[in-house]
Amino acid sequence: MIILAIILVRSNCKIAYKVTLNGDVVGYVTDKDKFTCTITNKVLNQDNENIEVIVLNEIPKYSLAIINKNKKTDEESIISILKLKADVTYKLYAITLAGEDKAYVNTLEEAKEKVSELTEKYGKNSESEFGVREVYTENIFEYKNMKYATATKLSRDLDNEEKSKEQAEKNQKAIQVAKAEENTNASYVNGVCFSIAPVSGRISSRYGANESIRNHTHKGLDIAASNGTPIKAAADGVVTYAAYSGGYGYLVKISHGNGVESYYGHCSKLYVTAGQTVKAGDTIAAVGSTGNSTGNHLHFEIRLNGTQVNPQNYLYN
């Protein structure tokens, strides 16, 4: 040994241990016993509370070697290689909702505490129960995703869901209120709902009026409006006529069923054709002064079984 030591000193060499994994040289270490302890501390006993077990499938083998005195040994790089080759099983506790994993925590105690908090805060608004289950994985990427899915993030998501539900309920209530208000302004003619005033404007001639421009009482309602003003269907129905008709000028007739019809006369333009189905509020024509007319207005009639009735009993009242 003395002679060997003298030879090593004179040849500028030193003794080390060659480390092999599966027959491949991965580096050199100075002290194999000390390095074995390092493997235990840094590879098999990693400081991570989520690690359930670590299995080192490839055990390092050592053999004496003589290396250059100035060559550094490879303890750190070998440890890194062993960490990569080790099979690590991670354990977490999943917080479940309706049997589906929603968040992950480190301990059973923490999981039970979070489930209790979540149940108290959100349980009354949920049809499903919160629960706990153990989760194991050997996939490092899956483990990292689990660590990202925290209970805090779950609470934030549930808060957002509740806010969305509350907003949806508010919107639904607003729609219901709007419909209720709309129905309040609606009137029915023999079961047909008239909910839309065809045009907005000044009433220039009422039903039953006696005027010099005609030799009979007025059988409709005249609403003065600018030329081209859109005329809307007062109720759902089917267009039965859309053409020029003598004193009416351009005329649209709509049948609403149950013997109920509406007439829209003196139009400047027609936007519908006979046979077309329309909804209340659909634009069917434009205000004009065609036919027997002295100015731009809509002549509006409601007929029941062929007889004109006063539109103001249902609209413009």
Order of alpha helices (4+ residues) and beta strands (2+ residues): alpha-beta-beta-alpha-beta-beta-alpha-beta-beta-alpha-beta-alpha-alpha-beta-beta-beta-beta-beta-beta-beta-beta-beta-beta-beta-beta
